[in-house]
């Protein structure tokens, strides 16, 4: 009997490396505003409380879709497999 295992399961170190790279990159991008303009971050934090929840949900969903699209395109066009 032949059992198909996706490539990601055959190479767990590849997945963990990708995950840690993505996590590190996210932390770098999250840290840039706090390092470069901490006073502006505080002003923005005060203003974001006034934005309605519905708008924040729509914005969050749109950003997640954009991120997934970028990941999909990057993996489909630049994978070595």
KEKE-3310 file (N, C-alpha, C; in steps of 0.2 Angstrom, whole numbers, plus 5000, padded with zeros to 4 digits):
npx = (5004:5003:5006:5003:5012:5012:5025:5029:5027:5037:5049:5051:5060:5061:5048:5048:5059:5054:5043:5049:5057:5047:5040:5051:5052:5040:5041:5051:5045:5035:5041:5048:5040:5039:5052:5057:5048:5041:5033:5023:5017:5011:5001:4994:4989:4980:4970:4965:4956:4945:4940:4927:4922:4918:4924:4937:4937:4935:4946:4956:4953:4954:4968:4973:4969:4976:4989:4989:4987:4999:5008:5004:5007:5020:5025:5021:5027:5040:5045:5057:5054)
npy = (4994:5011:5026:5042:5056:5073:5084:5093:5086:5077:5084:5090:5100:5110:5116:5121:5130:5139:5143:5149:5159:5167:5171:5179:5189:5195:5200:5209:5219:5223:5229:5240:5253:5256:5258:5268:5279:5281:5291:5294:5281:5281:5291:5286:5274:5280:5285:5274:5268:5275:5270:5261:5244:5236:5241:5239:5225:5222:5228:5220:5208:5210:5212:5200:5192:5198:5195:5180:5179:5185:5175:5164:5167:5169:5157:5149:5154:5155:5144:5130:5117)
npz = (5000:4995:5003:5003:5008:5012:5006:5016:5028:5026:5028:5042:5047:5037:5038:5051:5050:5041:5048:5059:5053:5047:5059:5065:5055:5056:5069:5067:5058:5066:5076:5071:5070:5084:5087:5079:5079:5093:5099:5090:5089:5101:5100:5089:5095:5104:5095:5088:5097:5094:5082:5074:5079:5068:5057:5060:5061:5047:5041:5047:5042:5028:5028:5032:5021:5011:5016:5015:5001:4997:5002:4996:4982:4983:4986:4976:4964:4967:4973:4974:4971)
capx = (5000:5007:5003:5005:5013:5014:5032:5030:5028:5043:5054:5049:5064:5059:5042:5050:5063:5050:5039:5053:5058:5041:5039:5056:5051:5034:5043:5055:5041:5031:5046:5050:5037:5041:5059:5058:5043:5037:5028:5018:5014:5006:4996:4990:4985:4974:4965:4962:4951:4939:4938:4922:4924:4916:4929:4944:4937:4935:4953:4960:4951:4958:4975:4974:4968:4982:4995:4988:4988:5006:5012:5002:5010:5027:5027:5020:5032:5048:5047:5062:5052)
capy = (5000:5017:5031:5049:5061:5079:5086:5097:5081:5073:5088:5095:5105:5115:5119:5125:5135:5144:5146:5154:5165:5171:5174:5184:5194:5198:5204:5215:5224:5225:5233:5246:5259:5257:5260:5274:5284:5279:5295:5293:5275:5282:5295:5281:5270:5284:5286:5268:5266:5278:5267:5256:5237:5233:5244:5236:5218:5222:5229:5214:5202:5212:5211:5192:5189:5200:5191:5174:5180:5185:5169:5159:5169:5168:5150:5146:5157:5155:5137:5126:5110)
capz = (5000:4995:5007:5001:5014:5009:5007:5022:5033:5026:5030:5047:5048:5032:5040:5057:5048:5037:5053:5063:5048:5047:5065:5066:5051:5059:5075:5065:5056:5072:5081:5067:5072:5091:5088:5075:5081:5098:5101:5085:5090:5107:5097:5085:5100:5107:5090:5086:5101:5092:5076:5076:5079:5062:5053:5062:5058:5040:5040:5049:5037:5022:5029:5032:5014:5007:5018:5012:4994:4996:5004:4990:4976:4984:4986:4969:4959:4969:4976:4970:4970)
cpx = (5004:5003:5007:5006:5016:5022:5033:5031:5034:5049:5052:5053:5063:5053:5044:5055:5059:5045:5043:5055:5053:5039:5044:5054:5045:5036:5047:5050:5036:5035:5048:5047:5039:5048:5060:5054:5039:5032:5022:5014:5009:5000:4991:4986:4979:4969:4962:4957:4944:4936:4933:4925:4923:4922:4936:4943:4938:4943:4957:4959:4955:4965:4977:4974:4974:4988:4995:4990:4996:5010:5010:5007:5018:5029:5026:5024:5039:5050:5052:5059:5049)
cpy = (5006:5022:5038:5053:5067:5081:5090:5092:5077:5077:5093:5101:5111:5119:5124:5130:5141:5147:5151:5160:5170:5175:5180:5190:5198:5203:5210:5220:5227:5230:5240:5252:5261:5260:5267:5280:5282:5284:5295:5287:5277:5286:5290:5276:5273:5284:5280:5266:5270:5275:5262:5249:5234:5235:5240:5228:5218:5223:5223:5209:5204:5211:5204:5190:5192:5196:5184:5174:5180:5179:5164:5161:5168:5161:5147:5148:5156:5149:5134:5119:5110)
cpz = (5000:4999:5005:5007:5010:5010:5013:5028:5032:5028:5035:5048:5043:5035:5046:5055:5045:5043:5057:5059:5048:5053:5066:5061:5053:5065:5072:5062:5061:5076:5077:5070:5080:5092:5084:5077:5087:5100:5096:5086:5096:5104:5093:5089:5103:5101:5088:5090:5099:5085:5078:5075:5072:5057:5054:5060:5051:5038:5041:5044:5030:5022:5029:5025:5010:5009:5015:5005:4993:4997:4998:4984:4977:4983:4979:4964:4961:4973:4971:4968:4963)
residu = (UNK:UNK:UNK:UNK:UNK:UNK:UNK:UNK:UNK:UNK:UNK:UNK:UNK:UNK:UNK:UNK:UNK:UNK:UNK:UNK:UNK:UNK:UNK:UNK:UNK:UNK:UNK:UNK:UNK:UNK:UNK:UNK:UNK:UNK:UNK:UNK:UNK:UNK:UNK:UNK:UNK:UNK:UNK:UNK:UNK:UNK:UNK:UNK:UNK:UNK:UNK:UNK:UNK:UNK:UNK:UNK:UNK:UNK:UNK:UNK:UNK:UNK:UNK:UNK:UNK:UNK:UNK:UNK:UNK:UNK:UNK:UNK:UNK:UNK:UNK:UNK:UNK:UNK:UNK:UNK:UNK)
# end
